[in-house]
């Protein structure tokens, strides 16, 4: 692999760059939702249903919050490990 950074649209799903890009995307989307004020619409968690589209905004906010807390922190170290293993000389490099 060359030393340049690949495009986010050309990386595979289970590649180091792909995992890193997806973690960054999750955090950015959650940040936009948070700054847009979608946190106010999460009242459905306690059983208070406001009705309409606001519950859907609250569900989307909650899903991205959970992904930001549970998924993104796992994807970043996984990408680091994959970066290391991609550059680690394997058995075929030692035998030749």
N, C-alpha and C positions, 0 to 999 in steps of 0.2 A: 504494500500500500504506500502511496506517495505521502509526502509530508504536508500536503495541502488539506484544508478543511473542506469536506464535501458539502454539497447543497442539502438543505433539510428535506427537499422533495425527492432526492435521488438515493437516500439511505434506506437500507432495509430495516425491518421492524426489530429484529434481534441482533443488531449491530451495536457497537459501542456508541457511535455517533447518533444512531437512531434513538437509543435509550436516552441519551443526553438531551437531544432535541425535544423528545416527548416530555421529559421532566420539566424543561424550561417552558414548553408550551402550556402545560398544566398550571404552572405557577403564574404565568402571565394572564391566562384566561381567568383564573381565580382572582387575581389582582384587579382586573377590570370589573368583575362582578362585585367585588367588595367595595371598590370606589364608586360604583354606580348605585350603591345602597341596597343591594339585594338581600343583605343580611336581615333587614326589617321584615322580610316576607317568610322567614323560617318559623313562624308561629305554629305551623302544622305539626312540628315536632312534639309540642306539648299537648296536642289535641285540639287546639283552637284553629278552626278552619275559617278563613276569611272568604273563600270562594273566588271564582274567577281565575284569571291568569296569574294572580299574585302567588298562588300556591305552587304553580309550575315554576315560577322564578325562584321561589324558596327551595324547591326540590333540586333545581339545577345548581343553586348556590351550595346546598348541603352536599351534593354529589362531588362538586369540584373542591369543596373544603376537605372532604374525606380523602379525595385523591391527592390533594396537596399535603395532607398530614401523613397519609399512609403509603402512597405509591411513589410520589416524587423523591422522597428521601431514600427509597430503596433503589430507584433507577440510577441515581447519581453514583453511589459506590459500585453498583453492578457495571456501569459504564467504565469506571476506573479499572476494575478488575479485568474487563475485556480488553481495554487499551493495553494493559500490562501483558496479558497473555498473547495478544496479537504481535507484540514486539519481542517476546521471549523466544530465544532460539529453541526449537524443539529437537526431537531425536533425529529427524532427517537432516537438520543442519549440522549436528555433531558427527554424524556418520559419514558425511561427504567431505 
